[in-house]
């Protein structure tokens, strides 16, 4: 059996975390969760996930800052980051590119879209 890919899911909406975690585990991923930006940063560094799903509007440290911080550190910059947010404005997406996010998925979302993007980024 292959080692399961580890996904760090950072979001402050607990119901959403529960649902998405369930979906990801059913799809065969190991899931680590965090509920604010600082915890997300700490877990990204301690858990070394294969991919990060990151909400933008988070307590403590926002998703843009978490993404930018990780992408500027040699040890973590190769980890794909999916920004996962209700913010659908072009300016938000542009900002996502500026902080070097690998993908941008707008909530509400299709679970299959998220899973397909994860598979694509983990290849």
N, CA, C and O atoms as a GROMACS GRO file, in nm:
protein
  492
    1UNK      N    1   0.085  -0.121   0.000
    1UNK     CA    2   0.000   0.000   0.000
    1UNK      C    3   0.088   0.125   0.000
    1UNK      O    4   0.182   0.136   0.078
    2UNK      N    5   0.056   0.216  -0.088
    2UNK     CA    6   0.131   0.342  -0.093
    2UNK      C    7   0.108   0.423   0.032
    2UNK      O    8   0.007   0.409   0.101
    3UNK      N    9   0.205   0.507   0.061
    3UNK     CA   10   0.187   0.601   0.171
    3UNK      C   11   0.075   0.697   0.129
    3UNK      O   12   0.071   0.744   0.016
    4UNK      N   13  -0.015   0.724   0.222
    4UNK     CA   14  -0.124   0.816   0.191
    4UNK      C   15  -0.069   0.958   0.181
    4UNK      O   16   0.018   0.998   0.259
    5UNK      N   17  -0.120   1.033   0.085
    5UNK     CA   18  -0.083   1.174   0.078
    5UNK      C   19  -0.148   1.246   0.195
    5UNK      O   20  -0.263   1.220   0.230
    6UNK      N   21  -0.072   1.336   0.256
    6UNK     CA   22  -0.122   1.410   0.372
    6UNK      C   23  -0.166   1.549   0.328
    6UNK      O   24  -0.090   1.623   0.264
    7UNK      N   25  -0.289   1.584   0.363
    7UNK     CA   26  -0.344   1.715   0.330
    7UNK      C   27  -0.370   1.792   0.458
    7UNK      O   28  -0.431   1.740   0.552
    8UNK      N   29  -0.323   1.915   0.461
    8UNK     CA   30  -0.354   2.005   0.572
    8UNK      C   31  -0.470   2.093   0.527
    8UNK      O   32  -0.461   2.162   0.426
    9UNK      N   33  -0.579   2.089   0.604
    9UNK     CA   34  -0.698   2.169   0.572
    9UNK      C   35  -0.713   2.276   0.679
    9UNK      O   36  -0.733   2.244   0.796
   10UNK      N   37  -0.703   2.402   0.638
   10UNK     CA   38  -0.709   2.514   0.732
   10UNK      C   39  -0.834   2.596   0.703
   10UNK      O   40  -0.844   2.661   0.600
   11UNK      N   41  -0.930   2.592   0.796
   11UNK     CA   42  -1.054   2.668   0.781
   11UNK      C   43  -1.115   2.687   0.919
   11UNK      O   44  -1.104   2.599   1.005
   12UNK      N   45  -1.178   2.800   0.941
   12UNK     CA   46  -1.237   2.826   1.073
   12UNK      C   47  -1.384   2.785   1.082
   12UNK      O   48  -1.446   2.801   1.187
   13UNK      N   49  -1.441   2.732   0.973
   13UNK     CA   50  -1.580   2.684   0.978
   13UNK      C   51  -1.579   2.535   1.012
   13UNK      O   52  -1.553   2.451   0.927
   14UNK      N   53  -1.609   2.504   1.138
   14UNK     CA   54  -1.595   2.366   1.185
   14UNK      C   55  -1.682   2.266   1.108
   14UNK      O   56  -1.638   2.154   1.082
   15UNK      N   57  -1.805   2.306   1.071
   15UNK     CA   58  -1.892   2.214   0.996
   15UNK      C   59  -1.830   2.180   0.861
   15UNK      O   60  -1.831   2.064   0.818
   16UNK      N   61  -1.776   2.281   0.795
   16UNK     CA   62  -1.713   2.261   0.666
   16UNK      C   63  -1.589   2.170   0.680
   16UNK      O   64  -1.566   2.082   0.598
   17UNK      N   65  -1.512   2.194   0.785
   17UNK     CA   66  -1.393   2.111   0.810
   17UNK      C   67  -1.434   1.965   0.825
   17UNK      O   68  -1.369   1.875   0.770
   18UNK      N   69  -1.542   1.941   0.899
   18UNK     CA   70  -1.590   1.805   0.920
   18UNK      C   71  -1.629   1.739   0.788
   18UNK      O   72  -1.589   1.626   0.761
   19UNK      N   73  -1.708   1.809   0.707
   19UNK     CA   74  -1.756   1.755   0.580
   19UNK      C   75  -1.640   1.729   0.483
   19UNK      O   76  -1.630   1.621   0.424
   20UNK      N   77  -1.553   1.829   0.466
   20UNK     CA   78  -1.443   1.814   0.370
   20UNK      C   79  -1.344   1.707   0.417
   20UNK      O   80  -1.293   1.630   0.336
   21UNK      N   81  -1.317   1.703   0.547
   21UNK     CA   82  -1.226   1.601   0.602
   21UNK      C   83  -1.281   1.462   0.571
   21UNK      O   84  -1.206   1.372   0.531
   22UNK      N   85  -1.410   1.444   0.591
   22UNK     CA   86  -1.476   1.316   0.562
   22UNK      C   87  -1.456   1.278   0.416
   22UNK      O   88  -1.419   1.165   0.384
   23UNK      N   89  -1.482   1.373   0.326
   23UNK     CA   90  -1.466   1.350   0.182
   23UNK      C   91  -1.322   1.312   0.147
   23UNK      O   92  -1.297   1.218   0.071
   24UNK      N   93  -1.228   1.386   0.203
   24UNK     CA   94  -1.086   1.362   0.172
   24UNK      C   95  -1.042   1.225   0.223
   24UNK      O   96  -0.970   1.154   0.154
   25UNK      N   97  -1.085   1.190   0.344
   25UNK     CA   98  -1.048   1.059   0.400
   25UNK      C   99  -1.110   0.947   0.316
   25UNK      O  100  -1.045   0.845   0.291
   26UNK      N  101  -1.235   0.966   0.271
   26UNK     CA  102  -1.299   0.867   0.184
   26UNK      C  103  -1.224   0.851   0.053
   26UNK      O  104  -1.225   0.744  -0.008
   27UNK      N  105  -1.160   0.959   0.008
   27UNK     CA  106  -1.084   0.956  -0.117
   27UNK      C  107  -0.943   0.900  -0.095
   27UNK      O  108  -0.864   0.891  -0.189
   28UNK      N  109  -0.913   0.863   0.030
   28UNK     CA  110  -0.786   0.797   0.057
   28UNK      C  111  -0.673   0.886   0.107
   28UNK      O  112  -0.557   0.845   0.109
   29UNK      N  113  -0.707   1.008   0.149
   29UNK     CA  114  -0.603   1.098   0.199
   29UNK      C  115  -0.597   1.097   0.351
   29UNK      O  116  -0.697   1.071   0.419
   30UNK      N  117  -0.480   1.126   0.402
   30UNK     CA  118  -0.464   1.150   0.546
   30UNK      C  119  -0.491   1.300   0.563
   30UNK      O  120  -0.441   1.380   0.484
   31UNK      N  121  -0.568   1.338   0.664
   31UNK     CA  122  -0.604   1.478   0.679
   31UNK      C  123  -0.564   1.532   0.816
   31UNK      O  124  -0.590   1.470   0.920
   32UNK      N  125  -0.499   1.648   0.814
   32UNK     CA  126  -0.464   1.720   0.936
   32UNK      C  127  -0.540   1.852   0.927
   32UNK      O  128  -0.548   1.912   0.820
   33UNK      N  129  -0.598   1.897   1.039
   33UNK     CA  130  -0.677   2.020   1.033
   33UNK      C  131  -0.621   2.128   1.125
   33UNK      O  132  -0.553   2.101   1.224
   34UNK      N  133  -0.653   2.253   1.088
   34UNK     CA  134  -0.619   2.368   1.170
   34UNK      C  135  -0.733   2.468   1.153
   34UNK      O  136  -0.798   2.473   1.049
   35UNK      N  137  -0.757   2.547   1.257
   35UNK     CA  138  -0.874   2.634   1.257
   35UNK      C  139  -0.842   2.783   1.255
   35UNK      O  140  -0.933   2.866   1.258
   36UNK      N  141  -0.714   2.820   1.250
   36UNK     CA  142  -0.677   2.959   1.230
   36UNK      C  143  -0.543   2.963   1.158
   36UNK      O  144  -0.474   2.862   1.147
   37UNK      N  145  -0.508   3.081   1.108
   37UNK     CA  146  -0.388   3.094   1.027
   37UNK      C  147  -0.259   3.058   1.100
   37UNK      O  148  -0.171   2.996   1.041
   38UNK      N  149  -0.248   3.096   1.225
   38UNK     CA  150  -0.126   3.066   1.300
   38UNK      C  151  -0.110   2.915   1.320
   38UNK      O  152  -0.002   2.859   1.302
   39UNK      N  153  -0.221   2.850   1.357
   39UNK     CA  154  -0.218   2.705   1.374
   39UNK      C  155  -0.186   2.637   1.240
   39UNK      O  156  -0.115   2.537   1.235
   40UNK      N  157  -0.240   2.694   1.132
   40UNK     CA  158  -0.212   2.641   0.999
   40UNK      C  159  -0.064   2.648   0.966
   40UNK      O  160  -0.006   2.551   0.916
   41UNK      N  161  -0.002   2.762   0.994
   41UNK     CA  162   0.143   2.778   0.972
   41UNK      C  163   0.221   2.678   1.055
   41UNK      O  164   0.312   2.611   1.005
   42UNK      N  165   0.187   2.669   1.183
   42UNK     CA  166   0.258   2.577   1.274
   42UNK      C  167   0.247   2.433   1.226
   42UNK      O  168   0.345   2.359   1.225
   43UNK      N  169   0.125   2.393   1.186
   43UNK     CA  170   0.106   2.255   1.141
   43UNK      C  171   0.171   2.229   1.006
   43UNK      O  172   0.220   2.118   0.981
   44UNK      N  173   0.173   2.329   0.919
   44UNK     CA  174   0.242   2.312   0.790
   44UNK      C  175   0.389   2.281   0.815
   44UNK      O  176   0.449   2.199   0.746
   45UNK      N  177   0.446   2.346   0.915
   45UNK     CA  178   0.588   2.327   0.946
   45UNK      C  179   0.613   2.196   1.021
   45UNK      O  180   0.715   2.131   0.998
   46UNK      N  181   0.522   2.157   1.109
   46UNK     CA  182   0.546   2.036   1.188
   46UNK      C  183   0.501   1.909   1.117
   46UNK      O  184   0.564   1.804   1.132
   47UNK      N  185   0.394   1.917   1.039
   47UNK     CA  186   0.337   1.797   0.974
   47UNK      C  187   0.393   1.773   0.834
   47UNK      O  188   0.386   1.661   0.782
   48UNK      N  189   0.449   1.877   0.772
   48UNK     CA  190   0.501   1.868   0.635
   48UNK      C  191   0.401   1.798   0.541
   48UNK      O  192   0.429   1.691   0.489
   49UNK      N  193   0.285   1.861   0.521
   49UNK     CA  194   0.183   1.799   0.435
   49UNK      C  195   0.226   1.797   0.288
   49UNK      O  196   0.317   1.870   0.247
   50UNK      N  197   0.159   1.712   0.209
   50UNK     CA  198   0.185   1.705   0.065
   50UNK      C  199   0.109   1.814  -0.009
   50UNK      O  200   0.145   1.851  -0.121
   51UNK      N  201   0.004   1.866   0.055
   51UNK     CA  202  -0.079   1.970  -0.005
   51UNK      C  203  -0.153   2.042   0.106
   51UNK      O  204  -0.182   1.984   0.211
   52UNK      N  205  -0.184   2.171   0.083
   52UNK     CA  206  -0.256   2.251   0.183
   52UNK      C  207  -0.380   2.311   0.117
   52UNK      O  208  -0.373   2.368   0.009
   53UNK      N  209  -0.493   2.297   0.185
   53UNK     CA  210  -0.617   2.365   0.145
   53UNK      C  211  -0.636   2.475   0.247
   53UNK      O  212  -0.646   2.449   0.367
   54UNK      N  213  -0.642   2.598   0.200
   54UNK     CA  214  -0.633   2.713   0.289
   54UNK      C  215  -0.745   2.813   0.267
   54UNK      O  216  -0.760   2.866   0.157
   55UNK      N  217  -0.822   2.839   0.370
   55UNK     CA  218  -0.925   2.943   0.364
   55UNK      C  219  -0.853   3.077   0.369
   55UNK      O  220  -0.741   3.086   0.419
   56UNK      N  221  -0.916   3.181   0.316
   56UNK     CA  222  -0.853   3.314   0.320
   56UNK      C  223  -0.888   3.391   0.446
   56UNK      O  224  -0.801   3.452   0.508
   57UNK      N  225  -1.016   3.388   0.482
   57UNK     CA  226  -1.059   3.468   0.597
   57UNK      C  227  -1.048   3.385   0.724
   57UNK      O  228  -1.142   3.316   0.764
   58UNK      N  229  -0.932   3.394   0.786
   58UNK     CA  230  -0.903   3.313   0.905
   58UNK      C  231  -0.871   3.403   1.024
   58UNK      O  232  -0.821   3.514   1.007
   59UNK      N  233  -0.900   3.355   1.145
   59UNK     CA  234  -0.857   3.427   1.265
   59UNK      C  235  -0.704   3.429   1.273
   59UNK      O  236  -0.637   3.343   1.215
   60UNK      N  237  -0.650   3.525   1.343
   60UNK     CA  238  -0.507   3.540   1.372
   60UNK      C  239  -0.424   3.582   1.252
   60UNK      O  240  -0.373   3.694   1.248
   61UNK      N  241  -0.409   3.493   1.153
   61UNK     CA  242  -0.330   3.525   1.034
   61UNK      C  243  -0.414   3.487   0.912
   61UNK      O  244  -0.459   3.373   0.903
   62UNK      N  245  -0.435   3.580   0.817
   62UNK     CA  246  -0.520   3.545   0.703
   62UNK      C  247  -0.449   3.451   0.606
   62UNK      O  248  -0.327   3.435   0.609
   63UNK      N  249  -0.529   3.387   0.520
   63UNK     CA  250  -0.479   3.287   0.428
   63UNK      C  251  -0.372   3.338   0.332
   63UNK      O  252  -0.277   3.266   0.300
   64UNK      N  253  -0.388   3.463   0.286
   64UNK     CA  254  -0.287   3.519   0.196
   64UNK      C  255  -0.151   3.520   0.264
   64UNK      O  256  -0.050   3.483   0.205
   65UNK      N  257  -0.150   3.564   0.389
   65UNK     CA  258  -0.024   3.576   0.462
   65UNK      C  259   0.036   3.437   0.490
   65UNK      O  260   0.158   3.418   0.480
   66UNK      N  261  -0.049   3.341   0.523
   66UNK     CA  262  -0.001   3.205   0.546
   66UNK      C  263   0.062   3.152   0.417
   66UNK      O  264   0.172   3.096   0.420
   67UNK      N  265  -0.007   3.169   0.305
   67UNK     CA  266   0.043   3.121   0.176
   67UNK      C  267   0.175   3.189   0.141
   67UNK      O  268   0.272   3.122   0.105
   68UNK      N  269   0.177   3.320   0.152
   68UNK     CA  270   0.297   3.396   0.116
   68UNK      C  271   0.416   3.355   0.204
   68UNK      O  272   0.528   3.339   0.155
   69UNK      N  273   0.390   3.336   0.333
   69UNK     CA  274   0.495   3.296   0.426
   69UNK      C  275   0.553   3.160   0.388
   69UNK      O  276   0.675   3.144   0.379
   70UNK      N  277   0.466   3.062   0.364
   70UNK     CA  278   0.514   2.928   0.329
   70UNK      C  279   0.585   2.927   0.194
   70UNK      O  280   0.686   2.859   0.177
   71UNK      N  281   0.532   3.001   0.097
   71UNK     CA  282   0.592   3.002  -0.036
   71UNK      C  283   0.726   3.075  -0.038
   71UNK      O  284   0.804   3.060  -0.133
   72UNK      N  285   0.755   3.152   0.066
   72UNK     CA  286   0.883   3.224   0.070
   72UNK      C  287   0.989   3.146   0.149
   72UNK      O  288   1.104   3.190   0.160
   73UNK      N  289   0.951   3.030   0.204
   73UNK     CA  290   1.046   2.948   0.279
   73UNK      C  291   1.086   2.828   0.195
   73UNK      O  292   1.001   2.751   0.150
   74UNK      N  293   1.217   2.812   0.173
   74UNK     CA  294   1.267   2.704   0.087
   74UNK      C  295   1.213   2.567   0.123
   74UNK      O  296   1.183   2.486   0.035
   75UNK      N  297   1.201   2.540   0.254
   75UNK     CA  298   1.156   2.409   0.299
   75UNK      C  299   1.012   2.377   0.259
   75UNK      O  300   0.975   2.260   0.245
   76UNK      N  301   0.930   2.481   0.240
   76UNK     CA  302   0.787   2.459   0.220
   76UNK      C  303   0.732   2.509   0.088
   76UNK      O  304   0.616   2.483   0.055
   77UNK      N  305   0.815   2.581   0.011
   77UNK     CA  306   0.761   2.646  -0.110
   77UNK      C  307   0.711   2.549  -0.216
   77UNK      O  308   0.631   2.587  -0.301
   78UNK      N  309   0.756   2.423  -0.212
   78UNK     CA  310   0.711   2.325  -0.311
   78UNK      C  311   0.575   2.264  -0.277
   78UNK      O  312   0.516   2.195  -0.361
   79UNK      N  313   0.526   2.287  -0.157
   79UNK     CA  314   0.395   2.230  -0.118
   79UNK      C  315   0.285   2.304  -0.194
   79UNK      O  316   0.273   2.426  -0.182
   80UNK      N  317   0.204   2.231  -0.272
   80UNK     CA  318   0.094   2.298  -0.343
   80UNK      C  319  -0.008   2.353  -0.242
   80UNK      O  320  -0.043   2.288  -0.144
   81UNK      N  321  -0.055   2.474  -0.269
   81UNK     CA  322  -0.156   2.537  -0.182
   81UNK      C  323  -0.278   2.573  -0.265
   81UNK      O  324  -0.268   2.643  -0.366
   82UNK      N  325  -0.394   2.525  -0.220
   82UNK     CA  326  -0.521   2.560  -0.283
   82UNK      C  327  -0.588   2.663  -0.191
   82UNK      O  328  -0.619   2.633  -0.076
   83UNK      N  329  -0.611   2.783  -0.243
   83UNK     CA  330  -0.687   2.881  -0.166
   83UNK      C  331  -0.834   2.844  -0.185
   83UNK      O  332  -0.880   2.821  -0.297
   84UNK      N  333  -0.905   2.838  -0.074
   84UNK     CA  334  -1.039   2.782  -0.069
   84UNK      C  335  -1.126   2.884   0.003
   84UNK      O  336  -1.120   2.895   0.125
   85UNK      N  337  -1.207   2.960  -0.073
   85UNK     CA  338  -1.268   3.078  -0.014
   85UNK      C  339  -1.400   3.117  -0.076
   85UNK      O  340  -1.431   3.078  -0.188
   86UNK      N  341  -1.478   3.193  -0.002
   86UNK     CA  342  -1.602   3.248  -0.055
   86UNK      C  343  -1.574   3.377  -0.133
   86UNK      O  344  -1.665   3.432  -0.196
   87UNK      N  345  -1.451   3.425  -0.129
   87UNK     CA  346  -1.418   3.550  -0.199
   87UNK      C  347  -1.390   3.523  -0.346
   87UNK      O  348  -1.286   3.466  -0.381
   88UNK      N  349  -1.484   3.565  -0.431
   88UNK     CA  350  -1.476   3.529  -0.573
   88UNK      C  351  -1.436   3.645  -0.663
   88UNK      O  352  -1.439   3.632  -0.786
   89UNK      N  353  -1.401   3.758  -0.605
   89UNK     CA  354  -1.364   3.875  -0.686
   89UNK      C  355  -1.235   3.851  -0.762
   89UNK      O  356  -1.148   3.777  -0.716
   90UNK      N  357  -1.222   3.914  -0.878
   90UNK     CA  358  -1.097   3.903  -0.955
   90UNK      C  359  -0.978   3.952  -0.874
   90UNK      O  360  -0.868   3.898  -0.884
   91UNK      N  361  -1.000   4.058  -0.793
   91UNK     CA  362  -0.889   4.111  -0.713
   91UNK      C  363  -0.840   4.006  -0.613
   91UNK      O  364  -0.721   3.998  -0.584
   92UNK      N  365  -0.933   3.927  -0.559
   92UNK     CA  366  -0.895   3.821  -0.465
   92UNK      C  367  -0.812   3.714  -0.536
   92UNK      O  368  -0.711   3.667  -0.484
   93UNK      N  369  -0.856   3.678  -0.658
   93UNK     CA  370  -0.784   3.576  -0.735
   93UNK      C  371  -0.646   3.627  -0.774
   93UNK      O  372  -0.548   3.552  -0.772
   94UNK      N  373  -0.639   3.755  -0.809
   94UNK     CA  374  -0.511   3.815  -0.847
   94UNK      C  375  -0.416   3.812  -0.727
   94UNK      O  376  -0.298   3.781  -0.741
   95UNK      N  377  -0.469   3.844  -0.611
   95UNK     CA  378  -0.391   3.840  -0.489
   95UNK      C  379  -0.341   3.697  -0.463
   95UNK      O  380  -0.229   3.676  -0.418
   96UNK      N  381  -0.428   3.600  -0.492
   96UNK     CA  382  -0.390   3.459  -0.477
   96UNK      C  383  -0.269   3.424  -0.562
   96UNK      O  384  -0.178   3.353  -0.519
   97UNK      N  385  -0.268   3.477  -0.685
   97UNK     CA  386  -0.153   3.454  -0.773
   97UNK      C  387  -0.028   3.522  -0.717
   97UNK      O  388   0.081   3.467  -0.722
   98UNK      N  389  -0.047   3.643  -0.664
   98UNK     CA  390   0.066   3.719  -0.610
   98UNK      C  391   0.133   3.648  -0.494
   98UNK      O  392   0.255   3.656  -0.478
   99UNK      N  393   0.054   3.577  -0.412
   99UNK     CA  394   0.114   3.504  -0.299
   99UNK      C  395   0.155   3.363  -0.342
   99UNK      O  396   0.193   3.281  -0.258
  100UNK      N  397   0.147   3.336  -0.472
  100UNK     CA  398   0.194   3.210  -0.534
  100UNK      C  399   0.112   3.087  -0.496
  100UNK      O  400   0.165   2.977  -0.484
  101UNK      N  401  -0.020   3.106  -0.476
  101UNK     CA  402  -0.106   2.990  -0.454
  101UNK      C  403  -0.110   2.909  -0.583
  101UNK      O  404  -0.099   2.964  -0.692
  102UNK      N  405  -0.127   2.777  -0.570
  102UNK     CA  406  -0.127   2.690  -0.687
  102UNK      C  407  -0.265   2.677  -0.750
  102UNK      O  408  -0.278   2.642  -0.868
  103UNK      N  409  -0.368   2.705  -0.672
  103UNK     CA  410  -0.505   2.695  -0.724
  103UNK      C  411  -0.596   2.781  -0.637
  103UNK      O  412  -0.561   2.820  -0.526
  104UNK      N  413  -0.715   2.811  -0.692
  104UNK     CA  414  -0.810   2.898  -0.624
  104UNK      C  415  -0.948   2.837  -0.644
  104UNK      O  416  -0.997   2.832  -0.757
  105UNK      N  417  -1.010   2.790  -0.538
  105UNK     CA  418  -1.143   2.730  -0.549
  105UNK      C  419  -1.240   2.812  -0.465
  105UNK      O  420  -1.217   2.840  -0.347
  106UNK      N  421  -1.350   2.849  -0.529
  106UNK     CA  422  -1.449   2.935  -0.463
  106UNK      C  423  -1.559   2.850  -0.399
  106UNK      O  424  -1.611   2.756  -0.460
  107UNK      N  425  -1.594   2.885  -0.274
  107UNK     CA  426  -1.706   2.820  -0.205
  107UNK      C  427  -1.834   2.897  -0.242
  107UNK      O  428  -1.825   3.017  -0.265
  108UNK      N  429  -1.949   2.836  -0.248
  108UNK     CA  430  -1.969   2.691  -0.236
  108UNK      C  431  -1.903   2.620  -0.354
  108UNK      O  432  -1.889   2.677  -0.463
  109UNK      N  433  -1.863   2.496  -0.332
  109UNK     CA  434  -1.782   2.426  -0.431
  109UNK      C  435  -1.839   2.289  -0.460
  109UNK      O  436  -1.920   2.237  -0.384
  110UNK      N  437  -1.796   2.232  -0.571
  110UNK     CA  438  -1.832   2.095  -0.605
  110UNK      C  439  -1.721   2.006  -0.548
  110UNK      O  440  -1.604   2.024  -0.582
  111UNK      N  441  -1.756   1.910  -0.462
  111UNK     CA  442  -1.653   1.823  -0.405
  111UNK      C  443  -1.564   1.759  -0.511
  111UNK      O  444  -1.443   1.746  -0.491
  112UNK      N  445  -1.622   1.721  -0.624
  112UNK     CA  446  -1.543   1.656  -0.730
  112UNK      C  447  -1.440   1.753  -0.789
  112UNK      O  448  -1.330   1.712  -0.828
  113UNK      N  449  -1.475   1.881  -0.796
  113UNK     CA  450  -1.382   1.983  -0.847
  113UNK      C  451  -1.260   1.991  -0.754
  113UNK      O  452  -1.146   1.996  -0.800
  114UNK      N  453  -1.287   1.993  -0.625
  114UNK     CA  454  -1.179   1.999  -0.527
  114UNK      C  455  -1.091   1.873  -0.537
  114UNK      O  456  -0.968   1.884  -0.540
  115UNK      N  457  -1.152   1.756  -0.541
  115UNK     CA  458  -1.076   1.631  -0.549
  115UNK      C  459  -0.994   1.623  -0.677
  115UNK      O  460  -0.880   1.576  -0.676
  116UNK      N  461  -1.051   1.669  -0.788
  116UNK     CA  462  -0.979   1.666  -0.916
  116UNK      C  463  -0.857   1.759  -0.910
  116UNK      O  464  -0.750   1.724  -0.959
  117UNK      N  465  -0.874   1.874  -0.849
  117UNK     CA  466  -0.764   1.970  -0.837
  117UNK      C  467  -0.655   1.913  -0.746
  117UNK      O  468  -0.536   1.930  -0.774
  118UNK      N  469  -0.694   1.847  -0.639
  118UNK     CA  470  -0.597   1.784  -0.548
  118UNK      C  471  -0.516   1.678  -0.623
  118UNK      O  472  -0.393   1.675  -0.615
  119UNK      N  473  -0.587   1.592  -0.695
  119UNK     CA  474  -0.518   1.486  -0.772
  119UNK      C  475  -0.419   1.548  -0.871
  119UNK      O  476  -0.306   1.501  -0.886
  120UNK      N  477  -0.464   1.653  -0.939
  120UNK     CA  478  -0.378   1.719  -1.039
  120UNK      C  479  -0.252   1.775  -0.974
  120UNK      O  480  -0.142   1.759  -1.027
  121UNK      N  481  -0.267   1.841  -0.860
  121UNK     CA  482  -0.152   1.904  -0.794
  121UNK      C  483  -0.058   1.804  -0.728
  121UNK      O  484   0.059   1.834  -0.708
  122UNK      N  485  -0.108   1.686  -0.694
  122UNK     CA  486  -0.024   1.587  -0.627
  122UNK      C  487   0.050   1.494  -0.724
  122UNK      O  488   0.128   1.408  -0.682
  123UNK      N  489   0.025   1.512  -0.853
  123UNK     CA  490   0.093   1.426  -0.953
  123UNK      C  491   0.243   1.448  -0.951
  123UNK      O  492   0.316   1.385  -1.028
   0.00000   0.00000   0.00000
